[in-house]
Amino acid sequence: MPKPVETTSTTKKKAAPAPKGGAWEWIKSGLIGFAVFIVLRTFLIQTFTIISGSMEGTLLVGDFLFLNKAAYGATIPGTQARLPGYTEPTRSDIIVFIGYHEPRPLALVKRLIGMPGDTLGMKDGKFLLNGVPQEEPYAQHTDPAGDGTTASMDWQRNFLTDSAAALPYHPSRDNWGPIVVPADRYFVMGDNRDQSLDSRFWGFIQPWQVRGRAVALYFSYDNQPTEGPPILRHVRWKRIGEVLQ
């Protein structure tokens, strides 16, 4: 009698499918996120840190602000061309621009004071626009006795009004002009008028130099606090979220 043949049934277990995407999905997500960041930073919004006291009264050393680059139209990298913006620079806007009056370009923040065609000047520290003294609640004078002439302001001679050009001209920090802003140029000054190196000393800026409008503070930090509990006393909590004017 034949022996029964033993049969064994073996079922091969299917290997679990590998997770779709895996490391590549992480890499792709990272690349997309980085690309979005670059686009946002280049064309829409950027951050800026205040490191000098030229805008004190409005901006303090240690303020961190948002810069709206889309307002005037962002500059296309590597060119002087701009994308279309949804508004135009307006007198009294706080702007960030690239200054070329130093050996290397600097990103600076000042207030836009003079528009193309404006006649500007100062008399005893009072700003004159088209011959009319201006009320400037944002401006402050911390060293009214420090007025003095400087050779760096001699550039203004080329832009004097006809009536001023016929007279001896010795401009000083608090007494200068009247000068006329040329077409396609801007004049900027710091709100801390006695402690600001600005257009009074190194001249006009061009629209392509402007990087955007400062709109709000997202953080503020005092590295020399005088009161308050340790650690937290460095943060200027009341300034966070402040809209700039």
C-alpha positions in Angstrom: 0.0 0.0 0.0 1.6 3.2 -1.1 2.5 5.6 1.6 0.5 8.8 1.6 2.5 11.6 0.3 2.8 14.4 2.7 2.2 17.7 1.3 3.1 21.0 2.9 1.5 24.2 2.0 3.8 27.2 2.3 2.5 30.6 1.7 5.0 33.2 1.0 4.4 36.4 2.9 4.4 39.4 0.7 6.8 42.1 1.7 5.2 45.2 3.0 5.3 47.9 0.4 7.9 50.5 0.9 6.5 53.9 2.1 5.7 55.9 -1.0 8.0 58.8 -1.4 10.2 58.2 1.6 13.2 60.5 2.0 12.5 62.0 -1.4 9.2 63.4 -0.2 11.0 65.1 2.7 13.6 66.5 0.4 11.0 67.7 -2.1 8.9 69.4 0.7 12.1 71.1 1.9 13.0 72.4 -1.5 9.4 73.7 -2.1 9.4 75.4 1.3 12.8 76.9 0.6 11.7 78.2 -2.8 8.5 79.7 -1.2 10.7 81.4 1.4 13.0 82.9 -1.3 10.1 84.2 -3.3 8.4 85.7 -0.3 11.7 87.3 0.9 12.6 88.6 -2.6 9.3 89.9 -3.8 6.8 90.3 -0.9 8.1 90.8 2.7 11.4 90.9 4.5 12.6 91.6 8.0 14.9 94.4 9.1 16.7 95.2 12.3 17.4 98.6 13.7 21.1 99.0 14.7 21.5 102.8 14.9 19.7 105.7 16.7 19.0 107.8 13.6 15.2 107.1 13.7 14.9 107.3 17.5 11.5 108.6 18.6 9.9 106.3 16.0 12.3 103.3 15.9 14.7 102.2 18.6 17.9 100.2 18.5 16.8 96.6 18.8 13.5 97.0 17.0 12.7 94.2 14.4 10.4 95.3 11.6 8.5 93.9 8.7 9.4 95.4 5.3 6.6 95.4 2.7 8.5 94.9 -0.6 5.3 94.5 -2.7 3.9 98.0 -1.9 6.1 99.9 -4.3 7.0 96.8 -6.4 10.0 94.6 -5.6 13.3 95.2 -7.3 14.2 92.3 -9.7 17.5 90.8 -8.4 20.6 91.9 -10.3 18.8 94.7 -12.1 17.4 98.2 -11.4 14.0 97.2 -12.8 10.9 96.9 -10.5 7.8 94.8 -10.5 4.5 96.7 -10.5 3.5 97.8 -7.0 0.0 98.6 -5.7 1.0 102.1 -4.4 3.6 104.8 -4.9 6.1 106.2 -2.3 4.4 109.0 -0.4 6.0 111.8 1.6 6.5 110.7 5.3 6.7 107.0 4.5 9.3 105.1 6.4 11.4 103.3 3.8 14.3 100.9 3.7 16.8 101.5 0.8 20.3 100.7 -0.2 22.8 103.6 0.3 25.9 103.8 -1.8 27.6 106.8 -0.1 29.8 104.5 2.0 32.7 102.2 0.6 30.2 99.3 0.6 26.4 99.4 0.1 24.3 99.6 3.3 20.7 98.9 4.0 19.3 102.0 5.7 16.0 103.1 7.1 14.9 106.7 6.9 11.7 108.8 6.4 10.9 110.0 2.9 10.8 113.8 3.2 11.2 115.2 -0.3 9.5 114.2 -3.5 10.5 115.1 -7.1 10.0 118.8 -7.7 9.8 119.7 -4.0 11.7 122.7 -2.6 13.3 121.8 0.7 15.2 123.6 3.4 15.7 124.0 7.1 15.8 127.1 9.3 17.1 126.8 12.8 16.2 123.1 12.8 12.6 123.7 11.4 11.9 121.8 8.2 10.5 123.9 5.3 8.6 122.3 2.5 8.0 124.6 -0.5 8.8 127.5 1.8 6.2 126.5 4.5 7.4 125.3 8.0 6.1 121.8 8.7 4.7 120.3 11.8 6.5 117.0 12.3 5.3 115.1 15.4 7.7 112.3 14.6 10.9 114.4 14.6 13.0 115.0 17.7 16.0 117.2 18.4 18.4 115.8 21.1 21.3 118.1 20.5 20.0 121.5 19.4 23.4 123.2 20.2 25.3 120.9 17.9 24.6 122.7 14.7 27.7 123.2 12.5 28.8 123.5 8.9 30.4 120.5 7.1 32.0 120.1 3.7 29.9 117.0 3.1 26.9 119.3 2.5 28.5 121.2 -0.4 26.8 118.9 -2.9 23.7 121.0 -2.3 25.1 124.0 -4.2 24.2 122.3 -7.5 20.5 122.1 -6.6 19.9 125.5 -5.0 16.9 127.6 -6.2 17.8 130.5 -8.4 17.4 133.0 -5.6 19.7 131.0 -3.3 22.3 130.3 -5.9 23.2 134.0 -6.2 24.1 134.2 -2.5 27.0 132.9 -0.4 26.1 129.4 0.7 27.3 127.8 3.9 24.9 124.9 4.8 24.8 123.4 8.2 22.9 120.6 9.9 20.0 122.8 10.9 20.2 125.6 8.3 20.4 124.7 4.6 18.5 125.2 1.3 16.3 126.0 -0.4 17.2 123.2 -2.8 15.0 121.5 -5.4 14.6 117.8 -5.6 15.2 116.6 -9.2 12.9 114.4 -11.2 13.1 110.7 -10.3 14.9 111.4 -7.0 13.9 111.3 -3.3 15.2 113.1 -0.2 15.3 111.2 3.1 16.0 112.2 6.7 16.1 110.4 10.1 13.5 111.3 12.7 16.3 111.9 15.2 17.4 115.0 13.3 20.4 115.8 15.4 21.9 112.3 15.2 21.2 111.2 11.6 23.5 111.1 8.6 21.0 111.4 5.8 20.3 113.2 2.5 21.4 116.5 4.0 24.9 115.2 3.9 25.1 112.7 1.1 22.4 113.6 -1.4 19.3 112.2 -3.0 18.4 108.6 -3.6 16.9 107.0 -6.7 13.7 104.9 -6.8 15.5 101.7 -7.7 17.5 102.0 -4.4 14.3 101.7 -2.4 13.6 98.1 -1.1 10.2 98.7 0.5 8.1 100.4 3.1 8.5 99.6 6.8 5.0 98.7 8.1 5.1 97.2 11.6 7.3 95.9 14.5 7.2 92.1 15.1 9.7 92.2 18.0 11.8 94.7 20.1 14.7 94.0 22.3 16.6 96.2 24.7 20.1 95.0 25.4 20.6 97.5 28.2 17.5 97.3 30.3 17.4 99.4 33.5 14.4 97.8 35.3 12.1 94.8 35.3 12.6 91.1 36.2 15.7 89.2 34.8 15.4 87.6 31.3 12.0 89.1 30.4 13.1 92.6 31.0 15.0 92.7 27.7 11.9 92.4 25.6 9.9 95.6 24.9 6.5 93.9 25.0 4.5 97.1 24.4 6.3 97.7 21.0 5.5 94.3 19.5 2.9 94.6 16.8 3.1 98.4 16.7 2.1 99.8 13.3 4.6 102.4 12.0 3.5 105.8 11.0 
